[in-house]
C-alpha cells in the first residue's frame, strides 16, 4: 500500500514565495551581482571580471585591494560609469548601470558619484586655484555663487587645506593636491566617492594625511567612500577591506572597535573568505600549498561547518637518516 504525499495548497505556495529573500543587495547602496566584463584585445578574449559579487552599504568606508590584473581597475571603471559591463547586474543607488544611456551616464557622473584619481592632471585644472577648482563642478551644475563659495570654504577647511585656497596646483605639495582633489570630488554632494590609488605617488606620512581626509569626510558628511588600491597598508585605515583575485571577490577583512573591561578601546580585525552567489570560494594560496590541495577535493557537511581535505593523502616526506643511526 502506498501513501500519497500531501501536495501543497495554493495558499501554502504563496506563503512560501513571500518568505523568499528579496533581490540580492536590494538594501545596499552599491550592488554587483555576478558582474562580468570581457574585453577583446588583439583577437584575444580577456575576462577582467568573472562573476564578481560586491555589496557596499551607505556610509561605509571600504578599500578594494588586489594585485595588478586582478580586476579592481575594471571594477572602478564600471562603477564610475566610464565603462559598461558585459553581463550581470550592477546598481549604484537608483541607477542601473547596465541600462543607462550616454546622457544618463553624464548625469550619473555629475550628481551621484565623485572621483579622486591617482594622477593630479585628472583631478585639478592647473591654471585654476584650489578654490576655483572646487567651485568649477558646482558652477557647471548651476549652483548659485554664494552657495558655491560657502561649500568651497567648508570643504577646504574640513580637509585641512583652507590656507591653500588661492594657490594653483603647481604651488601645492602632493598631499595637498590630493586633499584638494577630494574637495573637488565632493563639490556636488555625491553619495559615493571613488578614489583610485589616491596614495600611489605619496610617501607614508603624506599618505596617512590623505587617508585621514577620506575618513573625515566619511565621518562628518556621511559620504560612502570606496578606495581602490594595490597597497595592502591602506586597509588599516578603513572599516572593511575587500580583496579581488582573478576577477572575483576572494576575501574580506572587517574591523570593529571593542571595549575592554577597563573602558579602553581596541580595534579587532577579522578575515573572512567570500562565498559568492554561485557557491564558489577562493582558498588562500598558503592553505592550498600546505595541504597540497590541487584539482579534486573532498567535502563533508558537519553539524556547524564544512570539512575540506585532499582527494588523496599527502605523500610522506622522506626522512634523512641521522648520522649517529648509520654507524
Secondary structure, 3 states (H helix, E strand, C coil): CCCCCCCCCHHHHHHHHHHCCCCCCCCCCEEEEEEEEEEEECCEEEEEEEEEEEEECCCCEEEEECCCCCCHHHHHHHHCCCCCCCEEEEEECCEECCCCCHHHHHHHHHHCEEEECCCHHHHCCCCCEHHHHHHHHHHHCCCCHHHHHHHHHHHHHHCCCHHHCCCEHHHCCHHHHHHHHHHHHHCCCCCEEEEECCCCCCCHHHHHHHHHHHHHHHHHHCCEEEEEECCHHHHHHCCEEEEEECCEEEEEEEEEEEECCCCCEEEEEEEEECCCCCCCCCCCHHHHHHHCCCCCEEEEECCCCEEEEECCCCCCCCCCCCCCCCC
